[in-house]
Amino acid sequence: MKALLSLNKYLYKYRGRLLLGFIITIGARVFSVFTPQLISDSTTAIEKYVNGEVTSVAEVKEELLINIGLIIGAALASAILTFLMRQTFIVVSRYIEYDLKNEVYAQYQNLSLDFYKRNRTGDLMNRISEDVSKVRMYVGPALMYGVQTLTLFVVVIYFMVEAAPKLTLYTLVPFPILSFAIYKLSVAINKRSAEIQQFLSRLNTYTQESFSGIAVIKSYGILGRFNSDFVELSNQSKEKNISLVKVEAFFFPLMILLIGFSNLFVIYFGGMQYIDGKIESVGVIVEFLLYVNMLTWPVASVGWITSMVQRAEASQERINEFLSETPNVKNKSPNSSESIRGEIEFKNVSFTYEDTNIVALKNISFKVKKGETLAVMGKTGSGKSTILELIGRLYDVDEGEILIDGKPIESYNLDGLRQQLGYVPQDAFLFSSSIRDNIKFGKADATEEDIINAAKNAAVHKNIIEFSKGYDTILGERGITLSGGQKQRVSIARAIIKDPQIVLFDDCLSAVDTETEEEIFSKLNKISNNKTSVVVSHRASSAKNADHIIILDEGKIKEEGTHSELIAQEGYYRDLYQKQLSEKEN
């Protein structure tokens, strides 16, 4: 149970409620064990009347009625306390589930981008949902029934020893066997539970990817293949679950068998002791039978509790794997808050992607002054997008340094830095909500006028108002309702509504025509006055108005200068410009 030790902080947090639940549980169990004693007393009263020791029927009847009243009262008290017990333990388990999900989600938010390249979405979702639910069963039902079972054992055995010590020993003979069986089965359950949770992550990942890529699957006509693969995965998942259920199925019959042996021992050895005069009344035997059968559910629940604990152990171990992950990009100034002007400088920057070992940048140096526009061009894989990711501190450099306003980028509060950036990725991601909400994502308190102005500046307002619901149009997952160009322009509107000091455009107009691109950049040049812009593009038309242009090739700066300077010399930029100019004329 080492993995579950990480939950102790939550148990300590709610220690008051748990202590109250523990006290209530003891009270509920104490009241419940009064019943066998009262029934024993009633049996003894009848026995004495039959044996002639008591001759008054009225006296026996009065004692029986009193005992019946006490039994009903004890049962009511036990029922009320049991209800309160559930209200404490189960409610605490929901609080812990809430806290744990928040902790996992916060960790997901803090982890670096490379973490998400190494792990699949389905697995991330499974750990924050299914695994956390398994852990909740441990801090809720398992803990509650564990305390209840332990308390009942202690109380019942105490009363049994008080009534007949020797008979108690005979009754408890099967319990060492029970303990050994529980240990062996627990090991098997833990192993199978871990396998099931891992496989469930695979199944969730496959399902999530199938739904996300349904358009591609349909267009390739491979629905049948995906269905058959899913059936195969489902069957494997079923077999693994069945293997776990087969092991768990041993628990209840085994408990009932051992309880049955205890009943036989009580009847035989108790009867022999009664015949030998070591037990004064048959009521003691009846009392013991009730005690043993009262232990039936707690003993049977030991298997269920053990199963829940083992599943929770396997799940918490998976959760801890991610909680122990350390983000590569750390917020070294979490308490500082500093505005930036927008000057950017790269000094001999080199960077290699850890997951692929691809060298993206090699000894890159350039400087962008406040209010200037830098255009970055080059072939696919030359390192253009990496420059934007480093400015947003999605990664930290391997060598060299990046300066913002003359200060190392690491010295800024990470959240504060990113809040002052407007980033438009190449693959525009939109949320499954309204167009209005997607644009407001850049500025939560934006007015309707702000939203419309941002849409107009991104040249998407006319498209939006043509929809039947306008800005209230609900987008499908990842913005599937819109065309590629519309998604890119909504993404631009989301970035510029922030009014950031630095705007990063990562080939974000690749899905629009040249005329629309020029219209958008014309408007952006007007609204981004005194703001620093870094534009990554494959089109010379996007770069020609920039204050400075750099051409990357295999992570190195191959050419740099203004549009007129680069046009005047032979090279990649001039060839590209002339080629795209001739295509436009044709």
C-alpha positions in Angstrom: 0.0 0.0 0.0 3.0 2.3 -0.5 1.2 4.2 -3.3 -1.8 5.0 -1.1 0.4 6.7 1.4 0.2 9.8 -0.8 -3.4 10.1 0.2 -2.6 10.6 3.9 -2.5 14.4 3.4 -6.2 14.3 2.5 -7.0 12.0 5.4 -5.3 14.4 7.7 -7.2 17.3 6.1 -10.5 15.7 6.9 -9.4 14.1 10.1 -12.2 15.8 12.1 -15.0 14.3 10.0 -13.2 10.9 9.9 -12.7 10.8 13.6 -16.4 11.6 14.1 -17.3 8.8 11.6 -15.0 6.4 13.6 -16.8 7.2 16.8 -20.2 6.9 15.2 -19.2 3.5 13.7 -18.2 2.2 17.2 -21.5 3.4 18.6 -23.5 1.7 15.8 -21.6 -1.6 16.2 -22.0 -1.6 20.0 -25.7 -1.1 19.7 -26.0 -3.9 17.1 -24.3 -6.5 19.4 -26.8 -5.9 22.2 -29.3 -8.0 20.2 -27.6 -11.4 20.6 -27.3 -10.7 24.4 -31.0 -9.8 24.7 -32.0 -12.9 22.7 -29.7 -15.0 24.9 -31.4 -13.6 28.0 -34.8 -14.3 26.5 -33.9 -17.9 25.6 -32.5 -18.3 29.2 -35.8 -17.0 30.6 -37.8 -19.5 28.5 -35.4 -22.3 29.5 -35.9 -21.6 33.2 -39.6 -21.6 32.8 -39.5 -25.0 31.0 -37.2 -26.4 33.6 -39.5 -25.2 36.4 -37.1 -22.7 37.8 -39.6 -20.0 37.2 -43.3 -20.7 37.5 -44.8 -17.3 36.7 -45.8 -16.9 33.0 -46.5 -13.2 33.6 -42.9 -12.8 34.8 -41.5 -14.5 31.8 -43.8 -12.5 29.4 -42.8 -9.3 31.1 -39.1 -10.1 30.6 -39.6 -11.0 27.0 -41.6 -7.8 26.2 -38.8 -5.7 27.9 -36.2 -7.5 25.8 -38.2 -7.0 22.6 -38.4 -3.3 23.4 -34.7 -3.1 24.0 -34.0 -5.0 20.8 -36.1 -2.6 18.8 -34.5 0.4 20.5 -31.0 -1.0 19.9 -31.8 -1.7 16.2 -33.2 1.8 15.7 -30.1 3.4 17.4 -27.8 1.2 15.3 -29.7 2.1 12.1 -29.5 5.9 12.8 -25.8 5.8 13.6 -25.2 3.7 10.5 -26.9 6.4 8.4 -24.7 9.0 10.1 -21.6 6.8 9.5 -22.3 6.8 5.8 -22.8 10.6 5.8 -19.4 11.1 7.2 -17.2 8.5 5.3 -18.9 8.7 1.9 -19.1 12.5 2.0 -15.4 12.7 2.9 -14.6 10.4 0.0 -16.3 12.8 -2.4 -14.3 15.7 -1.0 -11.1 13.7 -1.5 -12.1 12.8 -5.0 -12.7 16.4 -5.8 -9.3 17.4 -4.3 -7.5 14.6 -6.0 -9.0 15.5 -9.5 -8.0 19.1 -9.0 -4.5 18.1 -8.0 -4.1 15.8 -11.1 -5.6 18.5 -13.4 -3.3 21.2 -11.9 -0.3 18.9 -12.5 -1.5 18.4 -16.1 -1.6 22.1 -16.5 1.9 22.6 -15.1 3.6 19.8 -17.1 5.7 20.8 -20.1 4.7 20.3 -23.8 7.0 17.3 -24.2 5.0 15.4 -21.6 2.0 15.5 -23.9 4.1 14.3 -26.8 5.0 11.2 -24.7 1.5 10.4 -23.4 -1.8 9.9 -25.1 -5.0 11.8 -24.4 -7.0 8.6 -23.6 -4.5 7.6 -20.9 -4.5 11.1 -19.4 -8.3 11.0 -19.2 -8.4 7.5 -17.8 -6.1 8.5 -14.9 -8.1 11.5 -13.9 -11.5 9.7 -14.2 -11.4 5.9 -13.8 -8.3 5.8 -11.6 -9.4 8.6 -9.3 -12.8 6.8 -9.0 -11.1 3.6 -7.9 -9.1 5.6 -5.3 -12.4 7.2 -4.1 -13.7 3.7 -3.3 -10.7 3.2 -1.0 -11.1 6.4 1.0 -14.9 5.9 1.0 -16.6 2.5 1.1 -13.4 0.5 1.7 -12.4 2.7 4.7 -15.9 2.8 6.1 -16.5 -0.9 5.9 -13.0 -1.6 7.0 -13.5 0.5 10.2 -17.0 -1.1 10.6 -15.6 -4.7 10.2 -12.7 -4.1 12.6 -14.9 -2.5 15.2 -17.5 -5.3 15.0 -14.8 -7.9 15.3 -13.3 -6.3 18.4 -16.7 -5.7 20.0 -18.1 -9.2 19.1 -15.0 -11.0 20.2 -15.0 -9.1 23.5 -18.6 -10.1 24.2 -17.8 -13.7 23.2 -14.9 -13.9 25.5 -17.0 -12.5 28.3 -19.7 -15.2 27.7 -17.5 -18.3 27.1 -13.7 -17.9 26.6 -13.0 -21.5 25.5 -15.9 -21.7 23.1 -14.6 -18.4 21.5 -11.3 -20.1 20.7 -13.1 -23.0 18.9 -15.2 -20.5 17.0 -12.2 -18.5 15.8 -10.2 -21.5 14.5 -11.0 -20.9 10.8 -9.8 -17.3 10.9 -6.1 -17.9 10.4 -6.9 -19.9 7.3 -9.0 -16.9 6.2 -6.2 -14.5 6.7 -3.8 -16.6 4.5 -6.4 -16.9 1.8 -7.0 -13.2 1.7 -3.3 -12.5 1.4 -2.8 -14.9 -1.6 -5.9 -13.6 -3.3 -4.9 -9.9 -2.7 -1.6 -10.4 -4.5 -3.5 -11.8 -7.6 -6.1 -9.1 -7.5 -3.5 -6.3 -7.4 -1.6 -7.7 -10.4 -4.8 -8.1 -12.5 -6.2 -4.7 -11.4 -3.0 -3.0 -12.6 -3.3 -4.8 -16.0 -6.9 -3.8 -16.4 -6.3 -0.1 -15.7 -3.4 -0.1 -18.2 -5.5 -1.8 -20.8 -8.4 0.5 -20.2 -6.1 3.4 -21.0 -5.3 1.8 -24.3 -9.0 1.3 -25.0 -9.9 4.9 -24.2 -7.0 6.2 -26.3 -8.1 4.1 -29.3 -11.7 5.3 -28.9 -10.7 8.9 -28.5 -8.5 8.9 -31.6 -11.2 7.1 -33.6 -13.7 9.8 -32.8 -11.2 12.6 -33.4 -10.2 11.2 -36.7 -13.6 10.0 -37.9 -13.5 12.2 -41.0 -10.2 10.5 -42.1 -11.5 7.0 -41.3 -14.6 7.6 -43.3 -12.8 9.1 -46.3 -10.4 6.2 -46.5 -13.3 3.7 -46.2 -11.7 1.8 -43.3 -14.6 1.8 -40.8 -14.7 -2.0 -40.9 -11.0 -2.3 -40.0 -11.4 0.1 -37.1 -14.5 -1.7 -35.9 -12.8 -5.1 -36.0 -9.8 -3.7 -34.1 -12.1 -2.2 -31.5 -13.9 -5.5 -31.1 -10.6 -7.2 -30.6 -9.5 -4.7 -28.0 -12.9 -5.0 -26.3 -12.6 -8.8 -26.2 -9.1 -8.5 -24.7 -10.4 -6.1 -22.1 -13.3 -8.5 -21.3 -10.9 -11.4 -20.9 -8.8 -9.4 -18.4 -11.8 -8.3 -16.4 -13.1 -11.9 -16.4 -9.8 -13.1 -15.1 -10.0 -10.6 -12.2 -13.7 -11.5 -11.5 -12.7 -15.2 -11.3 -10.2 -14.4 -8.6 -12.6 -12.2 -6.7 -15.3 -14.9 -7.0 -13.3 -17.0 -4.6 -13.8 -14.6 -1.7 -17.5 -14.8 -0.9 -17.8 -18.6 -1.1 -14.7 -19.0 0.9 -16.0 -16.7 3.6 -19.3 -18.5 3.8 -17.6 -21.8 4.0 -15.4 -20.7 6.9 -18.4 -19.1 8.7 -20.2 -22.4 8.2 -17.4 -24.2 9.9 -17.6 -21.7 12.8 -21.3 -22.4 13.2 -20.6 -26.2 13.3 -17.9 -25.6 15.9 -20.3 -23.5 18.0 -23.0 -26.2 17.8 -20.8 -29.1 18.5 -18.3 -27.8 21.1 -20.9 -25.5 22.7 -23.3 -28.5 23.0 -20.6 -30.6 24.5 -19.7 -27.9 27.1 -23.5 -27.5 27.9 -23.8 -31.2 28.5 -20.6 -31.1 30.7 -22.1 -28.2 32.6 -19.3 -25.8 31.6 -22.0 -23.6 30.0 -25.0 -22.8 32.1 -27.6 -22.0 29.5 -28.5 -22.9 25.9 -28.9 -19.1 25.5 -25.1 -18.8 25.3 -25.0 -21.2 22.3 -27.8 -19.2 20.7 -25.9 -16.0 21.4 -22.7 -17.4 19.8 -24.6 -18.5 16.7 -25.9 -15.0 16.4 -22.5 -13.5 16.9 -20.9 -15.8 14.2 -23.7 -15.0 11.7 -23.4 -11.4 12.6 -19.8 -11.7 11.4 -20.8 -13.2 8.1 -21.1 -9.9 6.2 -18.1 -8.3 7.8 -16.0 -11.4 7.1 -17.4 -11.6 3.5 -16.8 -7.9 3.0 -13.1 -8.4 3.8 -12.7 -9.8 0.3 -14.6 -6.9 -1.2 -12.7 -4.4 0.9 -9.4 -6.1 -0.1 -10.4 -6.0 -3.8 -11.2 -2.2 -3.5 -7.9 -1.5 -1.7 -5.9 -3.5 -4.3 -7.6 -1.7 -7.2 -7.0 1.6 -5.5 -3.4 0.8 -5.0 -2.9 0.0 -8.7 -4.8 3.2 -9.7 -3.0 5.4 -7.3 0.4 4.1 -8.4 -0.6 5.1 -12.0 -1.7 8.6 -10.7 1.5 9.0 -8.8 3.5 8.4 -11.9 2.2 11.6 -13.4 2.1 13.5 -10.1 5.8 12.8 -9.6 6.6 14.2 -13.1 8.7 17.3 -12.9 8.0 20.0 -15.6 11.0 20.8 -17.7 9.9 24.4 -17.9 9.7 25.8 -14.3 8.2 29.0 -13.1 11.3 30.5 -11.4 9.6 33.7 -10.4 6.0 32.6 -9.3 5.4 35.7 -7.1 6.7 38.4 -9.5 4.5 40.4 -11.9 6.3 42.5 -14.5 5.0 44.1 -17.6 7.0 43.7 -20.8 7.6 46.2 -23.6 8.2 43.7 -26.3 11.9 43.6 -27.2 13.2 40.1 -28.1 16.7 39.0 -28.5 18.2 35.5 -29.2 21.8 35.1 -28.3 23.5 32.0 -29.7 20.4 29.8 -29.1 20.6 26.1 -29.7 17.7 23.7 -29.1 17.2 19.9 -29.5 13.8 18.2 -29.0 14.2 15.6 -26.2 11.6 13.2 -27.4 13.0 12.9 -31.0 16.5 14.1 -30.5 16.0 16.4 -33.5 18.3 19.4 -33.5 15.9 22.3 -34.3 18.1 25.4 -33.8 21.8 25.8 -34.1 23.5 28.9 -32.7 20.7 31.3 -33.7 21.1 35.1 -32.9 18.8 38.0 -33.8 17.1 41.0 -32.2 13.6 42.4 -32.6 13.0 45.9 -31.2 9.8 47.0 -29.6 7.1 47.6 -32.3 9.1 45.8 -35.0 7.9 42.9 -37.1 10.2 39.9 -37.7 9.4 37.4 -40.4 10.8 33.9 -40.2 10.8 31.7 -43.4 12.4 28.5 -44.5 11.6 25.0 -45.6 9.6 22.5 -43.6 11.5 21.3 -40.5 14.0 24.3 -40.6 13.1 25.3 -37.0 10.6 28.2 -37.6 7.9 27.1 -35.2 10.5 26.3 -32.6 11.5 30.0 -32.3 7.9 30.9 -31.4 7.6 28.0 -28.9 10.8 29.2 -27.2 9.5 32.8 -27.0 6.4 31.5 -25.3 8.7 29.3 -23.0 6.9 26.1 -24.0 10.5 24.8 -23.9 13.8 26.1 -22.4 16.9 26.5 -24.6 19.7 24.0 -24.4 22.4 26.6 -25.1 22.5 30.4 -25.3 19.8 32.7 -23.9 16.7 34.5 -24.8 16.2 38.1 -23.6 12.9 39.9 -23.2 13.5 43.7 -22.7 17.1 42.8 -22.0 16.3 40.4 -19.2 16.6 36.6 -19.3 13.2 35.1 -20.2 13.5 32.7 -17.2 13.4 35.7 -14.8 9.8 36.5 -15.7 6.8 35.0 -14.1 5.8 32.3 -16.5 2.0 32.9 -16.4 2.5 36.7 -16.5 4.8 36.4 -19.6 2.3 34.2 -21.5 -0.6 36.5 -20.6 1.2 39.3 -22.4 1.7 37.1 -25.6 -0.8 36.6 -28.4 -0.1 33.2 -30.0 -1.8 31.9 -33.1 -0.7 28.3 -33.9 -0.5 26.8 -37.3 -3.1 24.2 -36.4 -5.8 26.4 -35.0 -7.5 24.8 -32.0 -11.0 25.9 -31.2 -13.1 24.7 -28.2 -16.5 23.1 -28.4 -18.4 26.2 -27.5 -19.8 29.2 -29.3 -17.7 31.4 -31.7 -18.2 34.3 -29.2 -16.7 32.2 -26.3 -13.8 31.1 -28.5 -12.9 34.7 -29.3 -13.5 35.8 -25.6 -11.0 33.1 -24.6 -8.3 35.7 -25.2 -10.1 38.2 -23.0 -12.7 37.0 -20.5 -14.2 40.4 -19.8 -14.4 41.5 -23.5 -17.5 43.4 -24.6 -19.6 42.6 -27.6 -17.9 45.5 -29.4 -14.5 44.1 -28.6 -15.5 40.8 -30.0 -16.9 42.2 -33.2 -13.8 44.5 -33.8 -11.5 41.5 -33.3 -13.5 39.5 -35.8 -13.4 42.3 -38.3 -9.7 42.8 -37.9 -9.3 39.0 -38.5 -11.5 39.3 -41.6 -14.0 36.7 -40.3 -16.9 38.9 -39.2 -18.7 38.6 -42.5 -18.5 34.8 -42.4 -19.8 34.7 -38.8 -22.9 36.9 -39.4 -23.9 34.7 -42.3 -24.4 31.8 -39.9 -28.0 31.4 -38.7 -27.0 31.9 -35.1 -24.1 34.3 -35.8 -21.6 34.6 -32.9 -23.8 32.1 -30.9 -23.0 29.3 -33.4 -21.8 26.3 -31.4 -18.7 24.7 -32.9 -18.1 21.0 -33.1 -15.1 19.4 -31.4 -11.8 21.2 -32.4 -13.9 23.7 -34.4 -15.0 21.2 -37.0 -18.0 23.3 -37.9 -15.8 25.9 -39.6 -13.6 25.7 -42.6 -9.8 25.7 -42.2 -9.5 29.3 -43.1 -12.3 30.4 -40.8 -10.8 28.5 -37.9 -7.5 30.2 -38.5 -9.1 33.7 -38.6 -11.2 33.0 -35.4 -7.9 31.9 -33.8 -6.3 35.2 -34.9 -9.3 37.2 -33.4 -8.8 35.3 -30.2 -5.2 36.4 -30.0 -5.5 40.1 -31.0 -8.5 40.7 -28.6 -6.0 40.3 -25.8 -4.2 43.4 -26.9 -0.8 41.7 -26.2 2.7 43.3 -26.3 4.1 40.4 -28.4 2.1 38.7 -31.2 3.3 35.3 -32.6 1.9 34.1 -35.9 2.8 30.5 -36.8 1.9 30.2 -40.5 -1.6 30.9 -39.4 -3.0 32.0 -42.8 -1.9 29.0 -44.8 -5.6 28.1 -45.4 -6.7 31.5 -46.8 -6.1 33.0 -50.2 -3.4 35.6 -50.8 -5.9 38.5 -51.1 -7.5 37.7 -47.7 -4.0 37.3 -46.2 -3.0 40.7 -47.4 -6.3 42.2 -46.0 -5.7 40.7 -42.6 -2.0 41.7 -42.4 -3.0 45.3 -43.5 -5.4 45.5 -40.6 -3.0 43.9 -38.2 -0.3 46.4 -39.1 -2.6 49.2 -38.1 -3.8 47.7 -34.8 -0.4 46.3 -33.8 1.4 49.7 -33.8 4.0 49.7 -31.0 3.6 45.9 -30.6 6.2 43.4 -31.5 5.3 40.7 -34.1 7.0 37.5 -35.1 5.5 36.0 -38.3 6.3 32.5 -39.4 5.2 31.9 -43.0 5.8 30.0 -46.2 4.6 33.0 -48.3 6.8 35.9 -49.2 3.7 38.1 -49.3 3.4 37.7 -45.5 7.0 38.7 -45.0 7.6 41.5 -47.4 6.4 44.3 -45.1 8.4 43.0 -42.1 11.1 45.1 -40.6 13.5 42.2 -40.7 13.4 38.8 -42.4 15.4 35.7 -41.5 15.6 32.5 -43.6 16.3 29.3 -41.7 17.8 26.2 -43.2 18.3 23.1 -41.0 18.2 25.2 -37.8 20.7 27.9 -39.0 20.2 31.4 -40.3 20.9 31.1 -44.0 19.8 34.6 -45.1 18.6 37.8 -43.3 17.7 41.3 -44.1 14.8 43.4 -45.3 12.6 42.6 -48.2 14.5 44.9 -50.6 17.9 43.6 -49.4 16.9 39.9 -49.9 15.4 40.6 -53.3 18.6 42.2 -54.4 20.6 39.1 -53.8 20.3 35.5 -55.1 19.0 33.0 -52.6 16.0 31.2 -51.2 13.9 34.4 -50.5 14.2 35.9 -54.0 13.5 32.6 -55.7 10.4 32.0 -53.5 9.2 35.6 -54.1 9.5 35.4 -57.8 7.9 32.0 -58.0 4.9 33.1 -55.8 4.6 36.4 -57.8 4.3 34.5 -61.1 1.7 32.1 -59.6 -0.4 35.1 -58.5 -0.2 36.7 -61.9 -1.2 33.5 -63.6 
